[in-house]
Amino acid sequence: MRSILNWTLLGTLGVGLAPVLVVAAPPEHQLDRDKTPVADAPMLPLGFTAKDVKADSEVRSGLAKLTDRALTKGDFNSMLSELATQDKDRAREFKGVDQKRLDGRIEQIRKAFKDKYGKEFSLSDTKAVYGPYVVIQGEVADPAVALAHWPVSPIAGEAVEAGARERVGNNDDKTVKRQAKAEELTKGRDVAIIHIPAATHNMGAMNVSMLHEMPMFYRVDIPNDRTGEQIYNDLFAHLTYVGDRASEWPANIDDAYRMFTHHVVAAMYGLPVPGRAG
């Protein structure tokens, strides 16, 4: 897959969003607050309108909950709750989760984390951890157009929208999944993109698509071709990679939380660990 093959190179080559995705500028107040250059900020795709609904805190909280639950023993199905509803329901159809295997890796990571940083893994200060992340907010303006462009590619600079990926199953399966996505992208529904910059832990820049769910939650939205089995396997691969490199973790605890978030989100979208083509 072209997007997977190219992704790990982006952190080295530099990032920039392809012009085909750019239709609205990020709110200036976000750039002032986060001290993030305009060139690094993601843009909403066609079918959406920029709108500041002042939900930065909720967006970042959604990302933190996903990360926390991915690093909590016995919590794989609970972690899936932090995905958009139809993605969660589809992923939970997989009944072959080896929770004991996953828990073993999580226990090893949490012990190494406490040994290194002197505290339990608990991502609570989202402002400190995710301050460098730009949040772009908006709403669905044209559902038919939005459907073809959402969720956006997680790879910053990738011209092909992730929403176009519907290769799993037969045509009936694809129709059902597309209808489910259409039900989510109703006119006026609030959305957000949160941008994770390229990092020193060998991960390229990423864009995370998020949907508002009542009352005040934002959930990560992934492509319709992502299954629960894929998510499980990819999460285990990323946790194994980062767990085996505890001696290389950042000195700063907030940088470490960002590292784990980067890997967890990559697992949700099916992006490979650094150095692996996938």
C-alpha positions in Angstrom: 0.0 0.0 0.0 1.5 3.3 -1.1 0.5 5.3 2.0 2.0 2.7 4.4 5.2 2.4 2.4 5.8 6.2 2.4 4.7 7.1 5.9 7.8 6.3 7.9 9.9 8.4 5.6 7.9 11.6 6.2 9.4 12.3 9.6 12.8 12.5 7.9 11.9 14.2 4.6 9.6 16.9 6.2 5.9 17.2 6.0 3.4 19.4 4.2 -0.2 18.9 3.4 -1.1 18.3 -0.2 -3.0 21.3 -1.8 -5.9 19.0 -2.8 -7.0 18.8 0.8 -6.8 22.5 1.6 -10.0 24.4 1.6 -10.0 26.4 4.8 -7.4 28.1 7.0 -7.1 27.2 10.7 -8.4 29.7 13.2 -5.7 32.2 14.0 -6.4 32.0 17.8 -5.3 28.4 17.8 -2.0 29.3 16.1 -1.4 32.1 18.6 -2.1 29.8 21.6 -0.1 26.8 20.4 2.7 28.8 18.8 2.5 26.4 15.8 3.5 27.6 12.3 0.7 27.8 9.8 2.6 25.5 7.5 2.3 22.7 10.0 -1.4 23.0 10.5 -3.9 20.6 8.9 -6.9 21.8 6.9 -10.5 20.6 6.6 -11.2 18.8 3.3 -14.0 19.4 0.8 -17.5 19.1 2.2 -16.6 20.8 5.6 -16.7 24.3 6.9 -14.3 25.7 9.5 -16.0 26.6 12.7 -14.6 27.2 16.1 -16.9 25.4 18.6 -14.4 25.9 21.4 -14.0 22.1 21.9 -10.2 21.9 22.0 -10.3 20.4 25.5 -12.8 17.7 24.5 -10.8 16.8 21.4 -7.6 16.4 23.3 -9.5 14.5 26.0 -10.7 12.0 23.4 -7.1 11.4 22.3 -5.9 11.0 25.9 -8.6 8.5 26.7 -7.7 6.4 23.7 -4.1 6.4 24.7 -4.8 5.7 28.4 -7.1 2.8 27.6 -4.7 1.3 25.1 -2.1 1.1 28.0 -4.6 -0.3 30.5 -4.7 -4.1 31.1 -8.0 -5.8 30.3 -9.3 -2.8 28.5 -9.1 -3.5 24.7 -12.9 -3.4 24.2 -13.1 -0.3 26.4 -10.4 1.3 24.3 -12.6 0.7 21.2 -15.2 2.9 22.8 -13.0 5.9 22.0 -13.5 5.2 18.3 -16.5 6.7 16.4 -19.6 4.6 17.1 -19.8 2.6 13.9 -16.1 2.0 13.9 -16.3 0.7 17.5 -19.3 -1.6 16.7 -17.5 -3.0 13.6 -14.2 -3.6 15.5 -16.0 -5.4 18.4 -17.2 -8.0 15.9 -13.8 -9.5 16.3 -14.0 -12.1 19.1 -10.4 -13.4 18.9 -8.7 -10.9 21.2 -5.9 -12.5 23.2 -6.2 -10.1 26.1 -3.7 -12.0 28.2 -1.0 -11.6 25.5 -1.7 -7.9 25.2 -1.8 -7.5 29.0 1.7 -8.9 29.3 3.1 -6.3 27.0 1.1 -3.5 28.8 2.4 -4.6 32.2 6.0 -4.6 30.9 5.5 -1.0 29.6 3.8 0.3 32.7 6.5 -1.1 34.9 9.2 0.4 32.7 7.3 3.7 32.7 7.1 3.9 36.5 10.8 2.9 36.9 11.9 5.7 34.5 9.5 8.5 35.4 8.7 7.7 39.0 4.9 7.6 38.5 2.1 5.5 37.1 1.1 5.9 33.4 -1.8 8.4 33.6 -2.4 10.9 30.8 -4.3 13.6 32.7 -2.7 16.9 31.9 -3.8 17.1 28.2 -3.0 20.8 27.9 0.7 20.1 28.8 1.0 17.0 26.7 -1.0 18.0 23.7 -0.2 21.7 23.7 2.0 21.4 20.6 -0.8 19.7 18.7 -3.0 21.9 16.4 -6.7 21.3 16.6 -8.8 22.3 13.6 -12.6 22.4 14.2 -15.5 22.5 11.8 -18.8 21.0 10.7 -20.2 19.0 7.9 -21.4 21.4 5.2 -22.2 19.0 2.3 -22.7 15.4 3.5 -22.4 13.9 0.0 -19.1 15.6 -0.7 -17.8 15.1 2.9 -18.4 11.3 2.6 -15.8 11.1 -0.1 -13.1 12.9 1.9 -13.6 11.7 5.4 -11.8 10.5 7.5 -8.8 12.3 6.1 -5.6 10.4 5.5 -3.7 10.0 8.7 -0.4 10.6 6.8 0.3 14.4 6.8 1.0 15.2 3.1 -0.9 12.2 1.7 -3.2 13.3 -1.1 -5.6 10.3 -1.0 -8.3 10.6 1.6 -8.6 7.7 4.0 -12.4 7.8 3.4 -11.8 6.3 -0.1 -10.5 3.1 1.4 -13.3 0.5 1.3 -11.7 -2.7 0.0 -12.7 -5.2 2.6 -15.6 -7.6 1.9 -18.1 -7.8 -1.0 -20.1 -5.0 -2.5 -23.0 -5.5 -0.1 -20.5 -5.1 2.8 -19.1 -1.9 1.3 -22.6 -0.5 0.8 -23.6 -1.1 4.4 -20.4 0.5 5.6 -20.8 3.5 3.4 -24.3 4.0 4.5 -23.2 3.8 8.2 -20.5 6.5 7.5 -23.2 8.6 5.7 -25.4 8.4 8.8 -22.5 9.9 10.8 -21.7 12.7 8.5 -25.0 14.6 8.8 -25.2 18.3 7.9 -24.0 20.4 10.8 -22.2 17.7 12.7 -19.1 18.9 14.4 -15.8 17.4 13.5 -12.1 18.1 14.3 -8.7 17.2 13.0 -5.8 17.1 15.5 -2.3 17.3 14.0 0.5 15.3 15.6 3.9 16.7 14.5 6.7 14.6 13.3 8.8 13.5 16.3 12.2 12.6 17.4 11.0 9.0 18.2 11.1 8.2 14.4 7.4 8.8 13.8 6.1 10.9 10.9 3.5 13.7 11.2 -0.1 12.5 11.5 -3.6 13.9 11.2 -6.3 12.4 13.4 -10.0 12.7 12.3 -12.5 13.1 15.1 -16.3 13.2 15.3 -18.4 14.8 17.9 -20.7 12.5 19.8 -23.2 13.6 22.4 -23.0 15.0 24.9 -19.5 16.4 24.7 -17.3 13.6 23.4 -14.9 13.5 20.4 -14.1 10.0 19.1 -11.4 9.0 16.6 -12.8 8.2 13.2 -11.0 5.5 11.2 -11.6 4.1 7.6 -14.3 1.6 7.0 -11.8 -1.1 6.1 -10.3 -1.3 9.5 -11.3 -4.4 11.5 -11.0 -5.3 15.1 -8.4 -8.0 14.3 -6.3 -5.5 12.4 -6.5 -3.0 15.3 -5.5 -5.6 17.8 -2.6 -6.9 15.8 -1.3 -3.4 15.0 -1.7 -2.2 18.6 0.3 -5.2 19.8 3.0 -4.5 17.2 3.3 -0.9 18.2 3.4 -1.6 21.9 6.0 -4.3 21.3 8.1 -1.9 19.4 8.0 0.9 21.9 8.2 -1.5 24.9 11.4 -3.1 23.6 13.0 0.3 23.4 12.4 1.6 26.9 16.1 2.7 27.2 15.4 5.1 24.3 12.3 6.7 25.7 12.4 10.5 26.1 13.8 12.0 29.3 10.7 14.3 29.6 7.5 12.5 30.7 5.3 14.7 28.5 7.4 13.7 25.5 6.9 10.1 26.5 3.1 10.5 26.6 3.2 12.0 23.1 5.3 9.1 21.9 2.7 6.6 23.2 -0.1 8.6 21.7 1.7 8.7 18.3 2.0 4.9 18.4 -1.5 4.2 19.5 -3.0 6.4 16.8 -0.8 4.8 14.2 -2.1 1.4 15.3 -5.7 2.6 14.9 -5.0 3.6 11.3 -2.9 0.7 10.4 0.4 2.5 10.0 3.5 0.4 10.5 6.1 0.7 13.2 9.2 2.6 12.1 11.4 0.7 9.7 8.7 -1.7 8.7 6.9 -1.4 5.3 3.8 -3.1 6.5 
